[in-house]
Amino acid sequence: MTTVLTEAPADVAPAAADQQRRRRAPGWLAVVPLLVVVAVAFGIPALAMLNGAFTVKDQATGATSYSAANMTDSVQGAYLTALLGSVKLSAVSAGIATVLGLPLAQAVVTSRFRALREAVLTASGVLANFGGVPLAFAFVATLGNAGVLTTHLGLKDHGWNLYSFWGLTLVYLYFLIPLMVLTITPALDGLRSQWREAAQNNGATTVQYWRHVALPVLAPSLLGGLVLLFGSAFAAYATAAAMVGSAVPLVTLQIADAISGNVMVGQENVALALSLDMVLIAGLVMAVYLPLQRRSARWLA
């Protein structure tokens, strides 16, 4: 009996490789539109901001040159005061919203009433996006100098002033607390009931469980929520502009004034430098958050 051996064509392996590449191609092609959108929506504005922040224009001749003068001006005088004011307002309001939002979210997660949970989360989603001029008008009509509650409760006699740092903080909490509830609820859902049972079996109280088990696991998620709230408050403009104007120094208001020329003509590039300062601050905050978030993901997975 003889066995006939037939040699495979030489082009079988290349054909299989081409077929494998064709199977992979749709996956890469699906990402291309997203990359294009990211490049257009984020890359081009970022490059324009970076270029403008280091471009200095001579008002007499109109000649332009590259210099760090705009960046230097952005961290001096009124600009520095506004930048520090925004950081302070964002940090304080984000910190308070984090402290108040955590127990509220925990109450929602542990509630036996599904309708209550859905109602609170739905309301949080609406209120987290309620800002700008309507929010400012609502608080002015309620707690302004001639507001309904201010008049009826005599708050003005006790030193209440909505158009101040703490008044603006109160307004920011209106949308930051619901945002914190939405942010931390998935992390609270990730806490395993076995951890609480194990702590109770070892004689731990509720306070000890939260101190030694739950809060260490939630710490990265809490920090992530704090970063998100900080960024939301740091970038807010319309609410503060409509309510306090220049009464509270904020970097977003300074950017608007520099672009419109309300303070000094030809300060558009200083506004871009201030925007770059905001990006750098946000980048520093995110640099702290990302390593901790990866650590938290191993526990909550």
C-alpha positions in Angstrom: 0.0 0.0 0.0 1.5 3.3 -1.0 0.7 6.6 0.6 0.6 9.6 -1.6 1.9 12.7 0.1 0.8 16.0 -1.4 2.6 19.2 -0.5 0.5 22.1 0.7 0.6 25.1 -1.6 3.2 27.6 -0.5 0.6 30.4 -0.4 -1.6 28.7 2.3 0.2 30.3 5.3 0.2 33.8 3.8 -3.5 33.4 2.9 -4.3 32.4 6.5 -2.3 35.4 7.8 -4.2 37.7 5.5 -7.5 36.3 6.6 -6.5 36.8 10.2 -5.6 40.4 9.5 -9.0 41.0 7.8 -10.7 39.6 10.9 -8.8 42.1 13.1 -9.2 45.0 10.8 -12.9 45.8 11.8 -11.9 46.2 15.5 -9.2 48.8 14.7 -11.5 50.6 12.2 -14.2 50.9 14.8 -11.8 52.9 17.0 -10.8 55.3 14.3 -13.9 57.5 14.5 -13.5 57.8 18.3 -9.8 58.8 17.9 -10.8 61.4 15.3 -13.4 62.9 17.5 -11.0 63.0 20.5 -8.3 64.6 18.3 -10.7 67.2 17.0 -12.6 67.9 20.2 -9.7 67.8 22.6 -6.4 67.7 20.8 -6.9 70.8 18.6 -8.3 73.1 21.4 -5.5 71.9 23.7 -2.8 72.7 21.1 -4.4 76.1 20.5 -4.5 76.9 24.2 -0.9 75.8 24.6 0.2 77.9 21.7 -1.7 81.0 22.8 -0.6 80.7 26.4 3.0 81.2 25.3 2.4 83.7 22.5 2.9 87.4 23.3 1.6 90.1 21.0 3.1 93.6 20.7 0.1 96.0 20.8 2.1 98.7 19.0 3.4 96.7 16.1 1.1 93.6 16.1 4.2 91.3 16.0 4.0 88.0 18.0 6.7 86.1 19.7 6.9 83.1 22.1 7.5 83.9 25.7 6.5 82.8 29.2 5.2 86.3 30.1 1.6 85.2 30.0 2.2 82.3 32.3 4.1 84.6 34.7 1.2 87.1 34.7 -1.3 84.4 35.3 0.2 83.6 38.8 0.5 87.2 40.0 -1.8 89.9 41.4 -5.5 89.5 40.9 -5.1 86.5 38.7 -3.3 84.6 41.5 -6.0 85.6 44.0 -8.7 84.3 41.6 -6.8 81.1 41.1 -6.4 80.5 44.8 -10.0 81.5 45.4 -11.3 78.9 42.9 -9.1 76.2 44.4 -10.3 77.1 47.9 -14.0 77.2 46.9 -13.7 73.9 44.9 -11.9 72.1 47.7 -14.2 73.2 50.5 -17.4 72.5 48.6 -16.2 69.2 47.3 -15.1 68.1 50.7 -18.4 69.0 52.3 -20.3 67.3 49.5 -18.2 64.2 49.9 -18.9 64.0 53.7 -22.6 64.6 53.3 -23.0 62.5 50.1 -21.5 59.3 51.6 -24.1 58.6 54.3 -26.9 59.7 52.0 -25.7 57.2 49.4 -25.3 54.5 52.1 -28.9 55.1 53.2 -30.1 54.6 49.6 -28.0 51.4 49.1 -29.2 49.8 52.3 -32.9 50.8 51.9 -35.4 48.0 51.5 -37.6 50.1 49.3 -36.6 49.8 45.7 -38.8 52.7 44.7 -37.0 55.0 47.1 -33.6 54.0 45.7 -34.7 54.6 42.2 -36.4 57.9 43.1 -33.3 59.2 44.9 -30.9 58.2 42.1 -33.2 59.7 39.4 -33.5 62.9 41.4 -29.7 63.0 41.9 -29.2 62.6 38.2 -31.5 65.6 37.5 -30.1 67.8 40.3 -26.5 67.0 39.4 -27.0 68.7 36.1 -29.1 71.6 37.4 -26.9 74.6 37.4 -26.1 77.9 35.7 -28.4 80.9 35.6 -31.6 78.9 36.7 -29.9 77.7 39.8 -28.5 81.1 40.7 -32.0 82.7 40.2 -33.6 80.0 42.4 -31.2 80.8 45.3 -31.4 84.5 44.8 -35.2 84.3 45.0 -35.1 82.1 48.1 -32.0 83.2 50.1 -31.0 86.5 48.5 -31.1 89.8 50.3 -34.8 90.1 49.5 -35.4 86.3 49.2 -38.5 84.6 50.7 -36.6 82.7 53.4 -34.3 85.6 54.1 -37.2 87.9 54.8 -39.4 85.5 56.8 -36.6 84.1 59.0 -34.7 87.4 59.4 -31.5 85.8 58.2 -30.1 89.2 57.2 -30.1 90.3 60.9 -27.9 87.3 61.7 -25.3 88.3 59.1 -26.4 86.0 56.3 -25.1 87.0 52.9 -25.7 84.8 49.9 -23.3 86.8 47.7 -20.2 85.6 49.6 -17.8 82.7 49.7 -20.1 80.6 52.0 -23.2 81.5 50.1 -21.6 80.4 46.9 -20.5 77.2 48.6 -24.1 76.5 49.6 -25.2 76.9 46.0 -22.5 74.6 44.8 -23.6 71.9 47.3 -27.0 71.8 45.6 -25.5 70.0 42.6 -22.4 68.5 44.1 -24.1 66.3 46.8 -26.3 64.6 44.2 -23.3 64.1 42.0 -21.5 62.5 44.9 -24.4 60.1 45.5 -24.3 59.0 41.9 -20.5 58.6 42.0 -20.2 56.6 45.3 -23.3 54.4 45.0 -21.6 51.8 42.7 -18.7 51.5 45.1 -21.0 51.0 48.0 -22.8 48.3 46.1 -19.4 46.6 45.7 -18.9 46.2 49.4 -19.5 42.5 50.1 -21.8 41.4 52.9 -19.3 38.7 53.9 -16.9 41.4 55.1 -19.4 42.9 57.5 -20.4 39.4 58.7 -16.7 38.4 59.3 -16.1 41.7 61.2 -19.2 41.0 63.4 -18.1 37.4 64.0 -14.8 38.8 65.3 -16.5 41.1 67.7 -16.2 44.3 65.6 -18.7 47.1 66.1 -20.3 49.0 63.2 -17.9 51.9 63.8 -14.9 49.5 63.8 -16.2 47.9 60.6 -16.4 51.2 58.8 -13.1 52.4 60.2 -11.0 49.3 59.5 -12.8 47.6 56.6 -15.3 49.7 54.6 -13.6 53.1 54.5 -10.1 51.8 53.6 -11.7 49.9 50.7 -13.8 52.9 49.7 -11.0 55.4 50.2 -9.9 55.4 46.5 -13.5 55.7 45.3 -14.1 58.5 47.8 -11.0 60.3 46.5 -12.2 59.8 43.0 -15.5 61.3 43.8 -13.7 64.2 45.5 -11.7 64.7 42.4 -14.8 64.7 40.2 -16.6 67.2 42.5 -13.5 69.4 42.7 -13.3 69.5 38.9 -17.0 70.2 38.5 -16.8 73.1 41.0 -13.5 74.3 39.6 -14.9 74.6 36.1 -18.3 76.1 37.1 -18.8 79.6 35.6 -22.5 80.5 34.8 -23.8 80.1 38.4 -21.1 82.2 40.0 -21.2 84.8 37.2 -25.0 85.2 37.5 -25.0 85.3 41.3 -21.9 87.0 42.7 -20.2 88.6 39.7 -16.8 89.9 40.9 -17.7 89.7 44.6 -15.9 86.4 44.9 -12.7 86.1 43.0 -12.7 83.1 40.7 -10.4 82.1 37.9 -13.3 81.3 35.5 -14.6 84.9 36.0 -11.1 86.2 35.4 -10.8 84.3 32.2 -14.2 85.7 31.0 -13.1 89.3 31.9 -9.7 88.8 30.1 -11.3 87.5 26.9 -13.9 90.2 26.8 -11.4 92.9 27.6 -13.4 94.2 30.7 -10.2 94.6 32.7 -7.5 95.4 30.1 -7.5 95.2 26.3 -5.3 92.5 24.7 -5.4 90.0 27.6 -6.8 87.2 25.6 -3.6 85.2 25.8 -3.5 85.7 29.6 -6.9 84.0 29.6 -5.4 81.0 27.8 -2.6 81.0 30.3 -5.1 80.9 33.1 -6.9 78.0 31.3 -3.6 76.2 31.1 -3.1 76.7 34.9 -6.5 75.1 35.4 -5.5 72.1 33.3 -2.3 71.7 35.2 -4.1 71.8 38.6 -6.6 69.2 37.4 -3.8 67.0 36.1 -2.0 67.1 39.5 -5.2 66.1 41.2 -5.8 63.2 38.7 -2.2 62.0 39.2 -3.0 61.4 42.9 -6.3 59.7 42.1 -5.4 57.2 39.4 -2.9 54.9 41.4 -5.4 54.6 44.2 -8.3 53.9 41.8 -6.4 50.9 40.5 -5.8 49.6 44.0 -9.5 50.0 44.8 -10.6 48.1 41.7 -8.9 44.9 42.9 -11.1 44.9 46.0 -14.4 45.9 44.5 -14.1 43.7 41.4 
